[in-house]
C-alpha cells in the first residue's frame, strides 16, 4: 500500500491520461484493515437486488413508511429506520470516543453528519421517464404517418437506444441513470463531486479518516471505495442484522424481514410502465399536429412488449423470445383470473423470473472479479 496517494482521476486532458488516472485509482485505492465496497465495478446496485436477484426498491409511501429522519441533519434527510438507528449509534460512540481521547476528526467530514441520503425512486423515475417520453415523442413525430404504426416505430426506437436509456422501472433501477441512494441504505457525509479522484486523496491520506473507517465498518457499515465519504448499510453485518430484527420478535431472519416489510419487487410495475411509455409517447408526438388520441392496448400486447424490452435491458438473446413468450402467455391465461385486481401479476412474475436468472449470471460474474484487478478500457467505461 502506498504511503501517500496522489490520485488525479477527472483531471486528464487526453483519453489515455484519463484512463491511466482512473486505472490507478481502481487498482490502488485502499485503506489499511478495511474492506471497501466497490459499487462501480464489483457490487453494482448494492441493496437493489434480493437473494433471488430480483430488482427491489424500498417499500414506502407519502407517509414515509419505513423511513426515519436523522436527528443530526439540518436538511431533513431520511433513510431506512434501521439505518438511521445504526448510524446514530455509531455517531454517538465515535464522536464521544474521539473527543475523550483528544483526537482529531477526519478532514472534510469532521464530526460525521449526513449531507445526502434517501432519494425517492418514484420521483427520480418520474423525472427520468418523462424526459424520455418527450425525446421519443419528438422522434416518433418525425416518422409517424399512421397512428396504427406507432407501436412498431416506438419499439424500433427503443431497440436502438435501450443500452443507454432503459424503459421499464426495473431497467431504470439497475442502470447508471438511477442513484444508489434510492435503496435507503446510503448516507453521504459531504457533497463533493464523484468523478474528481483528486479530492479523494484527503481521505485516503488521512490517519484520522483511517480510524473513522475502521470504526464505522465495525459498527455495521460499508465504505464505498469510489466515494469514500459514502457509507452504506452492511446487510451482512451482525450489528445491522440486530437493528433490522429489533422490532420483529420471532423466528424471522433479517432477510425475511427485509423481504416482507422493507422491499417490493419492481417487476410487478414493469408492464404498467410500458403502457405508460407507449401511450404518453404517442400523445407527445400527436401534440405537434394538434391531435388528441388515447390508444388502447390489449393485455397480451403489453405483456409481449414488456418481455421484449426486459430481454433487451438485461442482455438476453432474442432467439429465446418465442419460447419465453409462450410460457409467459400461458401463465397469464392460466392464472390471471385468480388476481381480479391485478390480472397482469402472473405474467409479470414470470417475466421477472426469466430476468432474475440473467441478472444472477451477470452479477455473479462481477462479484468473482477482484475490485483491484488490472483494468482495461472496457472495465472503466
C-alpha positions as CSV (number, residue, x, y, z in Angstrom):
1,X,0.0,0.0,0.0
2,X,1.3,3.5,-0.9
3,X,2.5,5.8,1.9
4,X,0.8,8.7,0.1
5,X,-1.8,8.7,-2.6
6,X,-1.9,11.2,-5.4
7,X,-5.0,10.3,-7.5
8,X,-5.7,12.5,-10.5
9,X,-8.9,11.0,-11.9
10,X,-11.2,13.6,-13.5
11,X,-8.4,15.9,-14.4
12,X,-6.9,14.2,-17.5
13,X,-6.6,16.2,-20.7
14,X,-6.4,13.2,-23.0
15,X,-8.3,9.9,-23.3
16,X,-5.1,8.0,-22.4
17,X,-4.3,10.2,-19.4
18,X,-7.9,9.9,-18.1
19,X,-7.8,6.1,-18.5
20,X,-4.4,5.9,-16.7
21,X,-5.7,8.1,-13.8
22,X,-8.9,6.1,-13.3
23,X,-6.9,2.8,-13.6
24,X,-4.6,3.9,-10.9
25,X,-7.5,4.7,-8.5
26,X,-9.3,1.4,-9.3
27,X,-6.2,-0.7,-8.6
28,X,-4.7,1.2,-5.6
29,X,-7.4,2.9,-3.6
30,X,-7.2,1.1,-0.2
31,X,-7.5,1.7,3.5
32,X,-5.5,-0.4,5.9
33,X,-7.6,-3.0,7.8
34,X,-10.8,-2.0,6.0
35,X,-12.5,-3.9,3.1
36,X,-14.1,-1.3,0.8
37,X,-17.3,-1.9,-1.1
38,X,-16.8,-1.4,-4.9
39,X,-20.3,-0.3,-6.1
40,X,-18.9,0.7,-9.5
41,X,-17.3,-2.5,-10.8
42,X,-17.9,-5.3,-8.4
43,X,-21.0,-4.8,-6.3
44,X,-23.1,-2.7,-8.5
45,X,-26.6,-1.8,-7.3
46,X,-25.9,-3.0,-3.8
47,X,-29.1,-3.3,-1.9
48,X,-31.3,-3.2,-5.0
49,X,-31.5,-6.9,-5.6
50,X,-32.9,-9.6,-3.3
51,X,-31.4,-13.0,-2.7
52,X,-33.1,-14.3,-5.9
53,X,-31.5,-11.4,-7.9
54,X,-34.9,-9.8,-8.4
55,X,-34.8,-5.9,-8.6
56,X,-36.3,-4.5,-5.4
57,X,-36.9,-1.0,-4.1
58,X,-37.8,0.4,-0.7
59,X,-41.5,-0.2,0.2
60,X,-42.5,3.3,1.3
61,X,-45.3,5.9,0.6
62,X,-46.3,9.5,1.1
63,X,-46.3,8.9,4.8
64,X,-42.6,7.9,4.6
65,X,-43.4,4.4,5.9
66,X,-40.2,2.5,6.9
67,X,-38.1,5.8,6.9
68,X,-36.8,7.8,9.7
69,X,-35.2,11.3,9.9
70,X,-31.7,11.9,11.0
71,X,-31.6,13.8,14.2
72,X,-28.3,15.5,13.4
73,X,-29.3,16.5,9.9
74,X,-30.4,20.1,9.3
75,X,-31.6,19.3,5.8
76,X,-34.5,17.0,6.7
77,X,-32.7,13.9,5.4
78,X,-34.2,10.4,5.7
79,X,-33.0,6.8,5.4
80,X,-34.5,3.4,6.3
81,X,-35.3,3.4,10.0
82,X,-32.8,0.7,11.0
83,X,-30.0,2.5,9.0
84,X,-30.7,5.7,10.9
85,X,-30.6,3.9,14.3
86,X,-27.3,2.2,13.3
87,X,-25.8,5.5,12.2
88,X,-26.8,7.5,15.2
89,X,-25.5,4.7,17.5
90,X,-22.2,4.8,15.6
91,X,-22.0,8.6,15.7
92,X,-22.6,8.9,19.4
93,X,-19.8,6.4,20.1
94,X,-17.4,7.7,17.6
95,X,-17.8,11.4,18.5
96,X,-17.6,10.8,22.2
97,X,-14.6,8.5,22.0
98,X,-12.7,10.8,19.7
99,X,-13.3,13.8,22.0
100,X,-12.5,11.8,25.1
101,X,-9.1,10.7,23.7
102,X,-8.3,14.2,22.4
103,X,-8.1,13.0,18.8
104,X,-8.8,14.9,15.6
105,X,-11.8,14.2,13.3
106,X,-11.2,13.4,9.6
107,X,-10.8,16.2,7.1
108,X,-13.9,17.3,5.2
109,X,-16.4,15.2,7.1
110,X,-15.4,16.3,10.7
111,X,-18.0,15.0,13.1
112,X,-19.9,12.9,10.7
113,X,-23.3,14.4,9.7
114,X,-25.5,13.3,6.8
115,X,-25.4,15.6,3.8
116,X,-27.2,13.3,1.3
117,X,-29.3,10.3,1.9
118,X,-32.5,8.7,0.7
119,X,-33.8,9.6,-2.8
120,X,-37.3,8.7,-3.6
121,X,-37.4,6.2,-6.5
122,X,-40.9,7.2,-7.8
123,X,-39.8,10.9,-8.1
124,X,-36.5,10.0,-9.6
125,X,-38.1,7.6,-12.1
126,X,-40.8,10.1,-13.0
127,X,-38.3,12.8,-13.9
128,X,-36.3,10.4,-16.0
129,X,-39.2,8.7,-17.9
130,X,-40.9,12.0,-18.7
131,X,-37.7,13.2,-20.3
132,X,-37.5,10.0,-22.3
133,X,-41.2,10.4,-23.4
134,X,-40.5,13.9,-24.6
135,X,-37.5,12.8,-26.6
136,X,-39.1,9.7,-28.0
137,X,-42.3,11.6,-28.8
138,X,-40.3,14.1,-30.9
139,X,-38.6,11.3,-32.7
140,X,-41.9,9.5,-33.3
141,X,-43.4,12.6,-34.8
142,X,-40.7,12.8,-37.4
143,X,-41.7,9.4,-38.9
144,X,-45.3,8.7,-37.9
145,X,-47.5,8.5,-41.0
146,X,-50.3,6.4,-39.5
147,X,-51.3,6.2,-35.8
148,X,-51.7,2.5,-36.2
149,X,-48.0,2.2,-36.9
150,X,-46.8,3.9,-33.8
151,X,-46.2,0.7,-31.8
152,X,-43.7,-0.7,-34.3
153,X,-41.9,2.7,-34.6
154,X,-41.7,3.1,-30.8
155,X,-40.2,-0.3,-30.3
156,X,-37.7,0.2,-33.1
157,X,-36.6,3.4,-31.4
158,X,-36.4,1.6,-28.0
159,X,-34.3,-1.1,-29.5
160,X,-31.8,1.4,-30.9
161,X,-31.4,3.2,-27.6
162,X,-32.0,0.6,-24.9
163,X,-28.4,0.2,-23.9
164,X,-28.2,3.8,-22.8
165,X,-31.9,4.6,-21.9
166,X,-33.9,1.8,-20.2
167,X,-37.7,2.0,-20.4
168,X,-39.0,-0.2,-17.6
169,X,-38.8,0.7,-13.9
170,X,-36.7,-2.4,-13.2
171,X,-34.3,-1.5,-16.1
172,X,-34.0,2.1,-14.7
173,X,-33.4,0.9,-11.2
174,X,-30.4,-1.2,-12.2
175,X,-29.0,1.4,-14.6
176,X,-26.4,4.1,-14.1
177,X,-29.3,6.6,-14.5
178,X,-30.6,5.7,-11.1
179,X,-28.8,6.8,-7.9
180,X,-27.9,4.1,-5.4
181,X,-29.4,6.3,-2.7
182,X,-32.9,5.1,-3.7
183,X,-32.2,2.0,-1.6
184,X,-32.5,4.0,1.6
185,X,-29.2,2.3,2.8
186,X,-26.9,5.1,1.8
187,X,-25.5,8.1,3.7
188,X,-23.1,10.7,2.3
189,X,-21.1,12.8,4.7
190,X,-20.2,15.6,2.3
191,X,-21.1,16.8,-1.2
192,X,-18.0,16.5,-3.3
193,X,-18.0,15.6,-6.9
194,X,-18.0,11.9,-7.6
195,X,-15.7,12.0,-10.6
196,X,-12.9,14.0,-9.1
197,X,-10.5,11.5,-7.7
198,X,-8.0,14.2,-6.7
199,X,-10.5,15.3,-4.0
200,X,-10.5,11.8,-2.6
201,X,-6.7,12.0,-1.7
202,X,-7.7,13.9,1.5
203,X,-9.5,10.8,2.8
204,X,-7.0,8.1,1.8
205,X,-4.0,10.1,3.1
206,X,-5.6,10.9,6.4
207,X,-4.8,8.9,9.6
208,X,-8.0,10.2,11.2
209,X,-10.1,9.0,8.3
210,X,-8.5,5.6,8.6
211,X,-9.6,5.5,12.2
212,X,-13.1,6.6,11.2
213,X,-13.2,3.9,8.5
214,X,-12.3,1.1,11.0
215,X,-14.9,2.2,13.5
216,X,-17.8,2.7,11.0
217,X,-17.2,-0.6,9.3
218,X,-17.0,-2.4,12.7
219,X,-20.4,-0.8,13.5
220,X,-22.4,-2.1,10.6
221,X,-21.5,-0.1,7.5
222,X,-19.5,-0.4,4.3
223,X,-17.4,2.4,2.9
224,X,-17.9,2.9,-0.9
225,X,-14.5,2.5,-2.5
226,X,-15.3,5.0,-5.2
227,X,-17.0,7.6,-3.0
228,X,-15.1,7.4,0.3
229,X,-17.5,9.9,2.1
230,X,-20.4,7.5,1.3
231,X,-21.3,4.8,3.8
232,X,-23.8,2.0,3.1
233,X,-25.6,-0.3,5.5
234,X,-23.8,-3.7,5.5
235,X,-26.8,-6.1,5.4
236,X,-24.5,-9.0,6.3
237,X,-23.1,-7.3,9.5
238,X,-24.3,-8.8,12.8
239,X,-24.9,-5.2,14.1
240,X,-27.0,-4.3,11.2
241,X,-28.9,-7.5,11.3
242,X,-29.7,-6.8,15.0
243,X,-31.1,-3.4,14.0
244,X,-33.3,-5.0,11.3
245,X,-34.6,-7.6,13.7
246,X,-35.1,-5.2,16.7
247,X,-38.8,-4.7,16.3
248,X,-39.6,-8.0,14.8
249,X,-39.5,-10.7,17.5
250,X,-39.9,-14.3,16.4
251,X,-38.1,-16.7,14.2
252,X,-37.5,-14.3,11.3
253,X,-34.2,-13.8,9.7
254,X,-33.1,-10.3,8.7
255,X,-33.6,-11.3,5.1
256,X,-37.1,-12.4,5.8
257,X,-37.9,-9.0,7.4
258,X,-36.3,-7.1,4.6
259,X,-38.4,-9.0,2.0
260,X,-41.7,-8.9,4.0
261,X,-41.5,-5.3,5.3
262,X,-38.9,-3.1,3.6
263,X,-38.8,-4.3,0.0
264,X,-41.1,-4.6,-3.0
265,X,-40.3,-6.1,-6.4
266,X,-40.2,-3.6,-9.2
267,X,-41.0,-6.2,-12.0
268,X,-44.7,-6.0,-10.9
269,X,-44.7,-2.4,-12.2
270,X,-42.9,-3.0,-15.5
271,X,-46.0,-3.8,-17.6
272,X,-47.8,-0.7,-16.5
273,X,-44.6,1.4,-17.1
274,X,-44.5,0.1,-20.7
275,X,-48.2,1.0,-21.2
276,X,-47.5,4.5,-19.8
277,X,-44.4,4.9,-22.0
278,X,-46.2,3.9,-25.2
279,X,-49.4,5.8,-24.6
280,X,-47.7,9.0,-23.5
281,X,-45.0,8.9,-26.2
282,X,-47.8,8.7,-28.8
283,X,-49.7,11.6,-27.2
284,X,-46.5,13.7,-27.2
285,X,-46.0,13.0,-30.9
286,X,-49.6,13.9,-31.8
287,X,-49.4,17.2,-29.9
288,X,-47.2,18.5,-32.7
289,X,-50.2,18.0,-35.0
290,X,-52.9,19.2,-32.7
291,X,-54.4,15.7,-32.4
292,X,-55.7,14.1,-29.3
293,X,-55.8,10.3,-29.2
294,X,-55.9,7.8,-26.4
295,X,-54.6,4.4,-27.6
296,X,-55.9,1.1,-26.4
297,X,-53.6,-1.9,-26.0
298,X,-54.5,-5.5,-25.3
299,X,-53.1,-7.1,-22.2
300,X,-51.2,-9.7,-24.3
301,X,-49.6,-7.0,-26.4
302,X,-48.4,-5.2,-23.3
303,X,-47.1,-8.5,-21.9
304,X,-45.2,-9.3,-25.1
305,X,-43.7,-5.8,-25.4
306,X,-42.6,-5.8,-21.8
307,X,-40.9,-9.2,-22.2
308,X,-39.1,-8.0,-25.3
309,X,-37.9,-4.8,-23.6
310,X,-36.8,-6.6,-20.5
311,X,-34.9,-9.1,-22.6
312,X,-33.1,-6.2,-24.3
313,X,-32.4,-4.4,-21.0
314,X,-30.9,-7.4,-19.4
315,X,-28.9,-8.5,-22.5
316,X,-30.8,-11.8,-23.2
317,X,-30.7,-13.3,-26.7
318,X,-33.9,-12.5,-28.6
319,X,-33.5,-16.0,-30.1
320,X,-35.3,-17.2,-26.9
321,X,-38.2,-14.8,-27.3
322,X,-40.8,-17.1,-28.8
323,X,-40.2,-19.8,-26.2
324,X,-40.3,-17.3,-23.3
325,X,-43.4,-15.6,-24.7
326,X,-45.3,-18.8,-24.8
327,X,-44.5,-19.6,-21.2
328,X,-45.4,-16.0,-20.1
329,X,-48.7,-16.0,-22.0
330,X,-49.6,-19.5,-20.7
331,X,-49.1,-18.2,-17.2
332,X,-51.2,-15.2,-17.9
333,X,-54.1,-17.2,-19.5
334,X,-54.0,-19.8,-16.7
335,X,-53.7,-17.7,-13.6
336,X,-54.8,-14.1,-14.3
337,X,-58.4,-14.9,-13.3
338,X,-57.1,-15.6,-9.8
339,X,-56.0,-12.0,-9.5
340,X,-59.1,-9.9,-10.4
341,X,-57.5,-6.7,-9.0
342,X,-54.2,-7.3,-10.7
343,X,-54.6,-9.7,-13.7
344,X,-51.2,-9.0,-15.1
345,X,-49.4,-10.2,-11.9
346,X,-48.8,-13.8,-13.1
347,X,-47.2,-12.6,-16.4
348,X,-45.1,-10.0,-14.5
349,X,-43.9,-12.6,-12.1
350,X,-42.9,-15.0,-15.0
351,X,-41.0,-12.2,-16.8
352,X,-39.3,-11.3,-13.5
353,X,-38.2,-14.9,-13.1
354,X,-36.6,-15.0,-16.5
355,X,-34.9,-11.7,-16.0
356,X,-33.6,-12.6,-12.5
357,X,-31.8,-15.7,-13.9
358,X,-30.0,-13.5,-16.4
359,X,-29.3,-10.8,-13.7
360,X,-27.9,-13.5,-11.4
361,X,-25.5,-14.7,-14.2
362,X,-24.3,-11.1,-14.8
363,X,-23.8,-10.2,-11.1
364,X,-22.2,-13.4,-10.0
365,X,-19.6,-12.9,-12.8
366,X,-18.9,-9.3,-11.5
367,X,-18.6,-10.5,-7.9
368,X,-16.0,-13.1,-8.9
369,X,-13.7,-10.3,-10.2
370,X,-11.3,-8.6,-7.8
371,X,-12.1,-4.9,-7.2
372,X,-8.3,-4.3,-7.7
373,X,-7.8,-6.4,-10.8
374,X,-5.8,-5.0,-13.7
375,X,-8.1,-2.6,-15.6
376,X,-8.9,-2.4,-19.3
377,X,-10.7,0.3,-21.1
378,X,-13.9,-1.9,-21.1
379,X,-13.7,-2.1,-17.3
380,X,-13.7,1.7,-16.9
381,X,-16.4,2.5,-19.4
